[in-house]
Amino acid sequence: MIKKSFIPKLDDLLGGGIPEGVSVIFCAYPGVNSEAFGYQMLNGRLEEGDNGFVFTNIAEPDTITYEFNSYGWDLETMLEEEQVFFVDGSSHFIGAPPNGRYIIEDYSQIEEAVIKAIRDVPNGIGLINNLSTLIDYLGNEDTLNIIKKWNEIAKEKKTTLVYIFTEWDYDKNFIDEIKNSVDCVVHLKTIEERVIIGQGFMVAGASWTKPSDIMVLFFVMQPGGVKVYIPKILVTGPYNAGKSSFVKAISTKSVSVDRQALGTIPTTIAMDIGHLDYKGFFADIFGTPGQERFDLILNVLSKEAVGAFVLVDSTAPETFGRAKEMIRKCRAEAIPKIIIANKQDIPGALAPEKIREMMKLGKDIPIVPAIATEKKGTTEALDVLLTLLYGD
């Protein structure tokens, strides 16, 4: 049976999900928030009705329960209902009250305690947090042997094992051995361009499929957990095409800078800014002004954009030339873009294919009909853009 990872885009990269009984390791550069990936997988499986456990040797159980709560997940209730339990390998060593079904008082107990936990949750999930600390406790060879034994028993019990591993300055050959001992390796890295500009994950290998080698930017939200992060989505188009309404329609929250033109009609003189939280994706949205006198700032607003919505007024074909000019000025020619055929509710609105013909656009550029003021067509537009950026 295939199980979900509950990490946005990860299942797609893995060909649909994770088979029962496999082992997954999240290998993180120091400073990257790796625990959230394990917590999110565990929480998702628990909410689906599976049983699970957490082996912790880096923080006492109460701290982990608090961290779950900060992401908006109720681990405490699941602990009370005994759907999940701790293998507490931390409290005894820091002088805190122990809390778990199995308590580690000596490092020699770790192997057998986790084996018991795996056998307690057949078809469930176990989280090992953190493998790096285990290596520091037990040494390279003993840790590697224990991992292989845990994985063997987990495969027999169809229990998913999830390892969190911070890649400190261990011997490279040993790190390779660790990765080769599990079924799936996911790298969590910083994305750098002179300075660190973000964090991303990429599947380095999986035993059951040939994963996509796409690097997916991510952001960890509290509450919310791991979200796929899109640094900037651009919304552009001619004056009065409905850009501000569109930004507001697709945003979780937004703000516009307006002034009164001709005494009654509000028009954007600087930009619209929105934040999107949709289907596990988190993005910043920037809407440009449409008047030609503001073209000087288009290049600034379009920098680092990874996708664009180009709005046109379906009732105003005389503005289509301006729309194509703005695509060029915003450098949107080189990024995934979607034409939003707005104001489809107004008599005389042109159909998308007629707009394609008049704008002389190729079939590779999607055109989505919309009524931005009523939020019609907006989710369809988002789905199309996300498909262009990351595939189905």
C-alpha positions as CSV (number, residue, x, y, z in Angstrom):
1,M,0.0,0.0,0.0
2,I,1.2,3.5,-0.9
3,K,1.2,6.1,2.0
4,K,1.2,9.8,1.7
5,S,4.2,11.8,3.0
6,F,2.1,14.9,3.7
7,I,5.0,17.0,2.5
8,P,3.8,19.2,-0.4
9,K,5.3,18.0,-3.8
10,L,7.3,15.2,-2.2
11,D,4.8,12.5,-3.2
12,D,4.8,13.8,-6.7
13,L,8.6,13.5,-6.8
14,L,8.4,10.0,-5.5
15,G,5.9,8.7,-8.1
16,G,2.8,9.0,-5.9
17,G,3.9,8.3,-2.4
18,I,5.8,6.0,0.0
19,P,5.2,2.2,0.1
20,E,4.6,0.7,3.5
21,G,7.7,-0.6,5.4
22,V,10.3,1.7,3.7
23,S,12.8,3.9,5.4
24,V,13.2,7.6,4.6
25,I,16.0,9.8,5.7
26,F,15.9,13.6,5.6
27,C,19.6,14.7,5.3
28,A,19.9,18.4,6.3
29,Y,22.7,20.9,6.1
30,P,23.3,22.4,9.6
31,G,20.9,25.2,10.2
32,V,18.1,23.8,8.0
33,N,14.8,23.0,9.8
34,S,14.7,19.3,9.3
35,E,12.6,18.3,12.3
36,A,9.5,19.9,10.7
37,F,9.6,17.3,7.8
38,G,9.5,14.4,10.2
39,Y,6.9,16.0,12.4
40,Q,4.7,16.7,9.4
41,M,4.9,13.1,8.1
42,L,4.1,11.7,11.5
43,N,1.2,14.1,12.2
44,G,-0.3,13.4,8.8
45,R,-0.2,9.6,9.3
46,L,-1.6,9.9,12.8
47,E,-4.5,12.0,11.5
48,E,-5.1,9.3,8.9
49,G,-5.6,6.8,11.8
50,D,-2.2,5.1,11.8
51,N,-0.2,4.5,15.0
52,G,3.3,5.8,15.6
53,F,6.1,6.6,17.9
54,V,8.9,9.2,18.3
55,F,12.4,8.2,19.5
56,T,13.9,11.4,20.8
57,N,17.5,11.9,22.0
58,I,17.8,15.6,21.3
59,A,14.8,17.1,23.3
60,E,12.6,15.9,26.0
61,P,9.1,14.7,25.0
62,D,7.3,17.8,26.4
63,T,9.4,20.0,24.2
64,I,8.5,18.0,21.1
65,T,4.8,18.2,22.1
66,Y,5.1,21.9,22.4
67,E,6.8,22.1,18.9
68,F,3.9,20.1,17.4
69,N,1.5,22.6,18.9
70,S,3.4,25.5,17.4
71,Y,2.7,24.0,14.0
72,G,-1.0,23.7,14.8
73,W,-1.0,19.9,15.4
74,D,-2.5,18.3,18.5
75,L,0.1,15.6,19.5
76,E,-1.1,15.8,23.2
77,T,-4.5,14.3,22.5
78,M,-3.0,11.5,20.4
79,L,-0.6,10.7,23.2
80,E,-3.5,10.6,25.7
81,E,-5.4,8.2,23.3
82,E,-2.2,6.1,23.0
83,Q,-2.2,6.4,19.3
84,V,1.4,7.6,19.5
85,F,4.0,7.3,22.2
86,F,7.6,8.3,23.0
87,V,10.8,6.3,23.3
88,D,12.4,8.8,25.6
89,G,16.2,8.8,25.1
90,S,16.7,12.3,26.4
91,S,15.1,13.0,29.8
92,H,17.2,10.7,31.9
93,F,20.4,12.3,30.6
94,I,19.4,15.9,31.3
95,G,17.8,15.2,34.7
96,A,14.2,15.8,33.5
97,P,11.2,13.6,34.5
98,P,11.0,10.7,32.0
99,N,8.0,10.5,29.7
100,G,7.4,7.6,27.3
101,R,6.4,4.0,26.9
102,Y,10.1,3.1,26.8
103,I,12.7,5.0,28.8
104,I,16.4,5.0,27.9
105,E,18.7,5.1,30.9
106,D,21.7,3.7,29.2
107,Y,22.8,4.0,25.6
108,S,23.0,0.2,25.3
109,Q,19.2,0.1,25.7
110,I,18.5,2.2,22.6
111,E,18.6,-0.6,20.0
112,E,16.1,-2.9,21.8
113,A,13.8,-0.1,22.9
114,V,13.3,1.1,19.3
115,I,12.8,-2.5,18.1
116,K,10.0,-2.9,20.6
117,A,8.5,0.4,19.4
118,I,8.6,-0.7,15.8
119,R,6.8,-4.0,16.7
120,D,4.2,-2.0,18.6
121,V,3.1,0.0,15.5
122,P,2.7,-2.5,12.6
123,N,1.7,-0.6,9.4
124,G,2.4,2.6,11.3
125,I,5.2,5.1,11.4
126,G,8.3,5.7,13.6
127,L,10.3,8.9,13.8
128,I,14.0,8.8,14.8
129,N,15.0,12.2,15.9
130,N,18.0,12.7,15.6
131,L,20.3,10.3,13.9
132,S,23.3,12.6,14.3
133,T,23.0,12.5,18.1
134,L,22.8,8.8,18.0
135,I,26.1,8.6,16.0
136,D,27.7,10.8,18.7
137,Y,26.4,8.5,21.4
138,L,27.2,5.1,19.8
139,G,29.9,5.7,17.1
140,N,29.8,5.1,13.4
141,E,29.8,1.3,13.2
142,D,27.3,0.5,15.9
143,T,24.9,3.2,14.6
144,L,25.1,1.8,11.1
145,N,24.4,-1.8,12.3
146,I,21.5,-0.6,14.4
147,I,19.9,1.3,11.5
148,K,20.1,-1.8,9.3
149,K,18.5,-3.9,12.0
150,W,15.7,-1.4,12.6
151,N,15.0,-1.1,8.9
152,E,14.9,-4.9,8.5
153,I,12.3,-5.3,11.3
154,A,10.3,-2.3,10.1
155,K,10.1,-3.8,6.6
156,E,8.8,-7.0,8.1
157,K,6.2,-5.1,10.2
158,K,5.4,-2.7,7.2
159,T,6.3,0.2,9.5
160,T,7.6,3.4,7.9
161,L,10.8,4.6,9.6
162,V,11.7,8.3,9.2
163,Y,15.2,9.4,10.2
164,I,16.2,13.1,10.8
165,F,19.9,13.5,10.1
166,T,22.0,16.7,10.3
167,E,25.1,16.3,8.1
168,W,27.8,17.6,10.4
169,D,31.4,17.0,9.4
170,Y,31.3,13.2,9.4
171,D,33.5,11.0,7.2
172,K,32.1,11.2,3.7
173,N,32.2,7.4,3.2
174,F,30.3,6.9,6.4
175,I,27.6,9.4,5.3
176,D,27.3,7.4,2.0
177,E,26.9,4.2,4.0
178,I,24.1,5.7,6.0
179,K,22.3,6.9,2.9
180,N,22.8,3.5,1.2
181,S,21.2,1.7,4.2
182,V,17.8,3.4,3.7
183,D,15.2,3.2,0.9
184,C,14.8,6.9,0.3
185,V,17.1,9.9,0.7
186,V,15.8,13.5,0.7
187,H,18.4,16.3,0.8
188,L,17.5,19.5,2.6
189,K,19.8,22.3,1.5
190,T,20.3,26.1,1.6
191,I,20.0,27.9,-1.7
192,E,22.9,30.3,-2.1
193,E,23.7,33.2,-4.4
194,R,26.4,35.2,-2.7
195,V,24.2,35.0,0.4
196,I,21.6,32.4,1.6
197,I,18.4,33.1,-0.3
198,G,16.3,30.2,0.8
199,Q,16.0,26.5,1.6
200,G,15.1,23.6,-0.7
201,F,14.6,19.9,-0.7
202,M,15.4,17.3,-3.4
203,V,15.0,13.6,-3.6
204,A,18.4,12.0,-4.1
205,G,17.2,8.5,-4.5
206,A,14.3,6.1,-3.8
207,S,14.4,2.3,-4.1
208,W,10.9,2.0,-5.6
209,T,11.0,4.6,-8.3
210,K,13.2,7.0,-10.2
211,P,12.5,10.3,-8.5
212,S,12.5,13.7,-10.2
213,D,15.6,15.7,-9.5
214,I,13.7,19.0,-9.1
215,M,14.9,21.2,-6.2
216,V,11.8,22.5,-4.4
217,L,12.1,25.6,-2.3
218,F,10.3,25.4,1.0
219,F,9.4,27.5,4.0
220,V,8.5,26.3,7.5
221,M,5.5,28.2,8.9
222,Q,4.2,28.2,12.5
223,P,1.4,27.3,12.4
224,G,1.3,25.4,9.1
225,G,4.5,23.3,8.8
226,V,6.4,22.8,5.6
227,K,5.1,24.7,2.6
228,V,6.5,24.9,-0.9
229,Y,7.8,28.4,-1.2
230,I,7.5,30.4,-4.4
231,P,9.6,33.5,-4.0
232,K,7.6,35.8,-6.2
233,I,4.6,35.6,-8.5
234,L,4.1,38.6,-10.8
235,V,0.6,40.0,-11.7
236,T,0.8,42.4,-14.6
237,G,-1.3,43.8,-17.4
238,P,-2.7,47.0,-18.9
239,Y,-4.5,49.7,-16.9
240,N,-8.0,48.7,-15.7
241,A,-7.5,45.0,-16.5
242,G,-8.4,44.1,-12.9
243,K,-5.0,43.3,-11.5
244,S,-5.8,44.6,-8.0
245,S,-9.0,42.6,-7.8
246,F,-7.1,39.5,-9.0
247,V,-4.3,39.9,-6.4
248,K,-7.0,40.2,-3.7
249,A,-8.8,37.2,-5.0
250,I,-5.9,34.8,-4.9
251,S,-4.2,36.2,-1.8
252,T,-4.6,35.1,1.8
253,K,-4.0,38.7,2.6
254,S,-3.1,41.7,0.5
255,V,-2.6,45.4,0.4
256,S,-2.8,48.0,-2.4
257,V,-1.4,51.5,-2.8
258,D,-4.2,53.5,-4.5
259,R,-5.1,57.1,-5.3
260,Q,-8.2,58.7,-6.7
261,A,-8.0,59.4,-10.4
262,L,-10.6,61.6,-12.0
263,G,-12.2,61.9,-8.6
264,T,-13.9,58.5,-8.5
265,I,-11.9,55.7,-10.0
266,P,-9.2,54.1,-7.8
267,T,-6.0,53.2,-9.7
268,T,-2.8,51.6,-8.5
269,I,0.1,54.0,-8.6
270,A,2.7,51.8,-6.9
271,M,1.9,48.1,-6.5
272,D,-0.2,45.4,-5.0
273,I,1.4,43.1,-2.5
274,G,-0.2,39.8,-1.5
275,H,0.6,36.6,0.3
276,L,-0.7,33.3,-1.0
277,D,-1.2,30.1,1.1
278,Y,-2.8,27.5,-1.2
279,K,-2.6,23.6,-1.4
280,G,0.7,23.6,0.6
281,F,2.2,26.4,-1.5
282,F,3.3,29.7,0.0
283,A,4.1,32.7,-2.2
284,D,4.6,36.4,-2.3
285,I,2.6,38.2,-5.0
286,F,3.4,41.5,-6.6
287,G,1.0,43.4,-8.8
288,T,2.4,46.1,-11.1
289,P,0.7,49.3,-12.1
290,G,-0.6,49.4,-15.7
291,Q,-0.1,53.0,-16.8
292,E,2.9,53.6,-19.1
293,R,4.2,56.4,-16.9
294,F,5.1,53.8,-14.3
295,D,7.0,51.5,-16.7
296,L,10.3,52.4,-15.1
297,I,9.5,50.4,-12.0
298,L,8.3,47.3,-13.8
299,N,11.8,45.9,-14.1
300,V,12.3,46.3,-10.4
301,L,9.1,44.6,-9.5
302,S,9.7,41.7,-11.9
303,K,13.1,40.7,-10.5
304,E,13.3,37.2,-9.1
305,A,9.7,36.4,-10.3
306,V,9.3,32.7,-11.1
307,G,5.9,32.9,-12.7
308,A,3.4,35.5,-14.0
309,F,-0.2,36.2,-14.4
310,V,-0.9,38.6,-17.3
311,L,-4.4,40.1,-17.0
312,V,-6.3,41.4,-20.0
313,D,-9.7,43.0,-20.2
314,S,-11.7,40.6,-22.4
315,T,-13.9,43.5,-23.6
316,A,-11.0,45.8,-24.6
317,P,-9.0,44.2,-27.5
318,E,-7.3,47.6,-28.1
319,T,-5.3,47.0,-24.9
320,F,-3.9,43.6,-26.0
321,G,-0.8,45.2,-27.7
322,R,0.0,46.9,-24.4
323,A,-0.3,43.6,-22.6
324,K,2.3,42.0,-24.8
325,E,4.5,45.1,-24.4
326,M,4.3,44.6,-20.6
327,I,5.2,41.0,-20.9
328,R,8.4,42.1,-22.5
329,K,9.1,45.0,-20.1
330,C,8.6,42.7,-17.1
331,R,10.8,40.1,-18.7
332,A,8.0,37.6,-18.4
333,E,8.8,36.0,-21.7
334,A,11.3,33.7,-20.0
335,I,9.2,32.5,-17.1
336,P,6.0,30.4,-16.9
337,K,3.0,32.8,-17.6
338,I,-0.7,32.6,-17.9
339,I,-3.0,35.0,-19.6
340,I,-6.0,35.8,-17.5
341,A,-9.0,36.7,-19.7
342,N,-10.7,38.9,-17.1
343,K,-14.2,40.4,-17.1
344,Q,-15.9,37.4,-18.8
345,D,-19.2,38.5,-17.2
346,I,-19.4,41.7,-19.3
347,P,-21.4,41.6,-22.6
348,G,-19.0,41.5,-25.6
349,A,-16.2,39.7,-23.7
350,L,-14.0,37.8,-26.1
351,A,-13.5,34.0,-25.6
352,P,-10.0,32.8,-24.7
353,E,-9.3,31.4,-28.1
354,K,-10.3,34.6,-29.8
355,I,-7.9,36.4,-27.5
356,R,-5.2,34.0,-28.4
357,E,-5.7,34.6,-32.0
358,M,-5.7,38.4,-31.7
359,M,-2.6,38.4,-29.4
360,K,-0.9,35.9,-31.7
361,L,0.0,33.6,-28.7
362,G,1.3,30.1,-29.0
363,K,-0.6,27.1,-27.7
364,D,2.0,26.7,-25.0
365,I,0.7,29.8,-23.1
366,P,-2.5,29.0,-21.2
367,I,-5.4,31.4,-21.2
368,V,-7.8,31.2,-18.3
369,P,-11.2,32.9,-18.3
370,A,-12.0,34.8,-15.1
371,I,-14.2,37.2,-13.2
372,A,-11.7,38.5,-10.7
373,T,-14.2,40.6,-8.7
374,E,-16.2,37.4,-8.0
375,K,-13.1,35.1,-7.6
376,K,-14.2,33.0,-10.6
377,G,-11.4,31.4,-12.4
378,T,-8.8,32.3,-9.8
379,T,-8.3,28.8,-8.4
380,E,-8.1,27.4,-11.9
381,A,-5.4,30.0,-12.7
382,L,-3.4,29.0,-9.6
383,D,-3.6,25.3,-10.4
384,V,-2.4,26.0,-14.0
385,L,0.6,28.0,-12.7
386,L,1.6,25.5,-10.1
387,T,1.5,22.8,-12.8
388,L,3.7,24.9,-15.0
389,L,6.2,25.4,-12.2
390,Y,6.3,22.0,-10.7
391,G,4.4,19.6,-13.0
392,D,1.3,17.6,-12.2
